[in-house]
Amino acid sequence: MFQLKKNQSLNSKKFSRRELLNKGAKLSLLTAGTLLLSQMSYLSRAMAEKAKSLIPKDFKLAKPSEPTPKALQYVEVASKAAARTDKKAFCHNCALYGVKGADKVKEFKHPKHGPVNACGMFGGEYVKSNGWCMGWNKKS
């Protein structure tokens, strides 16, 4: 950083304007960089809080190990389903994707699980958009 040469003080005539301007510019850049980093940190925290607020209060992700999903051979990644015959079959293009009781619900991007939506087959529990189960029915 800023160092004086041996036997040099701030009042010394050997201290050039070029050195002073150079050190001042570096200090300005360092200050601006620090401010920018602190603002980025604040914004990322604010965005994380906003994402959490978009998650429905009744959010529950269906787990393949639970009784109903297990009986329907639900998998979170469709390509891993041995019983899947239609390679274009995914939760996101199923007629039951986005159905919660009598209501239609919009897909949203969960910060941890990615795109999810309620599934009529699982009583409104949420499933991953790239998942699949035996109850898959092509969306018309």
N, C-alpha and C positions, 0 to 999 in steps of 0.2 A: 504494500500500500504506500503510504506517504512516508518517505524517509529523507532526512536531511543528510547531506554529505558531511564528512568529518570537518569539524571547525566551521560549520555553516549554521546560521540562525535565520529566523524568518525575516529579520531586518537586514540580512547580509546582501550586498550588492551582487553576489554570485548567484542568487536565487532568481532565475530568469522568468519572464512573463510566460514563456512557452510551457515551462514546467508547471507553473501555477494554473494555467488554463487547462492543461492536460489532466492534472489532478482534480480540478474542479469538474471537468466533464465526466471523469470516471465516478466521482462521488454522486453527481446528478443521475447517472445511469443506474448506479447501485440503489439509490433511493427510489427511483421510478420502478425498478424491478421488484423491490421489496413491496411497494404499494400494490403493484399489479398482482403479485402472488397472494397477498392478503385478500384482495378483492375476489380472486378466483376461488380461494378457499371458502369465503363467505357465500358466493354464488352456488358452489357445489353443495354446500350444506342446505341452502334454501331449496335447491332443486330436489334433493333427497326428501326433504320434508313435504314438498308438494306432491311427489310421487306417492308417499305414504298416505297422504290425504285422499288420493284417488282410489285407494283400495276399499272395496265395499266392507261395511262393518261385519257382515255375515260371511266373509271370505273363508272358504275351507276348500283346500285342494284335495281332490280325490286321490287316494293312494292305491296303487295296484295291489297291495297286500290286504286291503279291507275286503269284507265279504262280497258286496255287490260288484265292485270293479274286478275282483278276482274271478267271480262266476262268469263275468262277461269278457274275461281275458284282456282287460284294459292294460295298455302299455303307454308310457309317456312319449315314446319315440316309435312311430308307426313302422318303420323299417325293421324293428326288432320283433314284430308280431309274426309268429310262425303260421297262424291260421288266416292271415290276411291274404286274400287272392287278388284283389284289385289294387294295383300299385298306386292308384290315384286317390285311394281312400284315406282320409285324414279327418280328425275331429272338426277342423275348420270348414270342411265342405260336407258335413253331416247335417241332416234336417233337424237334429236335436241339439245342435251346438248353438248356444245363445238362448235356450229355452229354460225358464225358471218358473215352474207352475204354469200359469196362463200368460205370463209376461215374456216379452222378448228383451234380452239384455245385450248390451254392447260389449264387444271384446275390449280388453284393456291390457296394457303391457305391465305386468308385475315386475318390480325391480329385481326380484330374485329368480322367478320362474319363467319370465318371458311372456309372450302372448297367451292369455288364458280367457276362458269364458265359462259361464254356467252350462251344465249339461242336463237336459231333461231326463236322460236315462239314469242319472245318478242323483235324482232328487234335488237338483239345483246346485250340487257341489261343483266346484270349478275343475276343468280339465285343461291340459295344455293343448294348444292349437295343432301341434304336430303329432298328437297322440292318436290312438285308434282302439276300438273295442268291437266285440261281436254284434253289438246293437247298431253299428254304423248303417245309416240309411241315406242314400244320396239326396242332397239338397236339390229341390226343383227350382 
